[in-house]
């Protein structure tokens, strides 16, 4: 080993370490890959918002590709993604069900009345039990579920046009065929 | 003097017990101490996903409270610690465990330090051998 190489080797190793650390520094620690992607979506029955006495069973969605958007009236980031959900609803191309997570019906309805309702239906999860089954740890979260009821994609945090166009729409088109 | 001391002790005892009664969090302990001890031991090994650097035992986040409730309910149903941990891992992934399991993706994490140790030992052995043989770094080349 030449003397020059011996001098350069630690520097090289140091730069590799710096590279890894720099990458780690810019990772979002809140993006925890969900073990549920690729697995059947948890089955549940729950009341629907604003439709007293009616309940929803997740098997009703078999045969359709749909989004399950977890939100709440108390969640600030949900208001951030709300206009985008409204835009998506206008296209009428994506079936979006809301899961109203640990919220009161009155406050949820108040928010939808004020900001518009982008959801085809809203399922209520007052005690957060469905949320636990879906591994929800920070609202908003969005799940893409295929015709067989398998979760194909999960996004944690507010939806952005970039995520929608780069990830959700292509997958949706592919799954709907 | 002795009487005063006893009075003081009694007074402080009542004050302290009043404090305990006020702190609502201590209450569940009385319900089922064995179950609470199991919950406590387990929740020190689990990560709160909201705060991430806190354990489930330490966190005050609403989700942590919900998960503790869920764990309690499952333990009452008679589920073993392993079953409860599996339930959480199925939903939140291995990330909820502070002790990562040994599998393909964590093999480097578990065995990497030993590999480095062996490598370091080998380099040290060679350097020492070379020095013992009369060759030093200064006289190299």
Interface residues (C-beta under 8 A of the other chain):
Chain A: X3 X29 X30 X32 X33 X34 X35 X36 X102 X127 X128 X132 X133 X134 X135 X137 X138
Chain B: X49 X50 X52 X62 X63 X66 X67 X70 X89 X90 X91 X92 X93 X94 X95 X140 X141
